[in-house]
Amino acid sequence: MSKTFHIVSLGCAKNTVDSDSMAQLLTAAGYKQTGNPERAQVLIVNTCGFIGTAKDESYNVLKELAGTKKTGQILIAAGCLTQRYGAEVNGQVSGIDGIMGTRRWMDIVQLVENLRTKTHPESRYHLPETDAVGKDEKGALRVAVQGASAYIKIADGCGRPCAFCAIPLIKGTTISRRMELILSEAVYLQERGIREIILIAQHTTDYGYDLGMKNGLALLLSKLTEAAPNVDWIRIMYAYPGYVTDELIEVMAKHKQILHYLDIPLQHAHPAVLKRMLRPTNIEWVYKTLEKMRQAMPDLALRTTFIVGYPGETEKEFQTLIDFIGEIRFDKVGAFKFSLEPGTACEPLGDTVPDEVKEERLQRLMTRQQQISLERNREFIGRKLDVLIEGAGQGVSIGRSYRDAPEIDGLVIVKGETATGQIIPVNIKEAMPYDLSGTATRRKKSSLEK
């Protein structure tokens, strides 16, 4: 059990990158990763603290590991929950040996070594406020590989004032990573045969502003296509309304590698609700910009996220949201019931919408969106889509098209078994609200294959 570690990563893909970066540093220091917590000397839970349900999951995992922890094992609580509520976490879960947050994940080896070699009757806290994004990453790649796809974190933190969100309280303001680091990671992933690179940050469209760049994301994308020309797909996640520039649209439309897919979380469609959220209220910008994007990229796939039951949301305001999704006709929509987070700017508003009303509105919104998603999917029947295969068995293969981001969007079910990691053309035969199915025609070879 000596010098072994086990990591549980909770929450979003941005947390997954942090977990993988910690694992790289531990591995470089001579530790061996194991998927079995019983065989690990060091147990690490990279927590999520975004909303109440995420906190509950983090506490449950910590308590489960603390309850089964053996003599000689070390339990470390890391991540968003501990960054903001370190003392509370320590009080809620007995048996935690170390606590670290999001801003100095690169000190994981130092913390582990201190816990292994020194007596610690009480939990050791490691929660310095110093940010290290792009500056002191200690050689760890800021990537997370999942099959033939990989995430690259291009920035961390958030400088936006959204009234409902605790991310700035947890991670601080936006800090962009140096472009040369990101490009070198893309080259590394290309050499590994990665087929899809997914750029993530709290808001990818904020990339580079703190470094003095006006159109940092557009510039980064152009440089990525030059640095890693053999990566088939480059996907952009989490664009902020108002910051999808003409330059970004032009770059997306110009380069074949850059997928015609954009995730732009809008949160609501009624200006009064958006104003209470401290979000951009110019809905006309949304209509104009999305129309401009669709003119430049007729096959554009759009995803967004909405919150229902925000404090003060009236039936009329909610109906505006329903009408809005009917007009825009997003390909993919995620929706969540409002969760009041202590310390956020909206806390004085209270949680005024009853939970049963939130639930009813959530169901109404998703029912309407399912109809739209099915109609959008049916437009692809009889057409051919390239599909990245991620699994196969029992006579079928499962994969994703350019329209589907991993873990949050739909799948393409392909008749016949194909090796994972391949991109194959698929004739679409059937459409469902979330998924498509079809038959393969011929395999598209990797650009690294001879």
PEVEN-V195965 format. One line per field, one symbol per residue. psi: psi as a letter, one per 30 degrees, with the letter a starting at -180 (. if undefined). A space follows every 50 residues. Layout:
psi=???
This chain:
psi=fkhllkkkklblfeeeeeeeeeeeeeefgglkkkfjffgkekkkjjlkge leeeeeeeeeeeeeeefgklkfkkkkklaeefeeheeeeeeejkgkekkl bffhffgeeeeeeeeffkkiflkkkihlfklgkgehghfkkhljkjbglk kkjflllkglgkffkgeefefalkjklkeeeeeeeeeeeeffgkfkkjkl lejfffkfefggkeheeeeeeeeefeeiffkekkkklikkkfgjleeeee eefekeejkikkjijfelfkeeeeeffhlkfifeeeeeeeeeefeeifgk kkklklklgkkfkleeeeeeeeeefeeeikekkkkkkkjkkkflffeffl ifkkeeeeeeeeeeeeeeeeeeeeeeefffkflkkkkjkflllhgllkak affjkkffaalkkkklkkklfkjkkkjkfkkleflllakkdlkjlkffl.
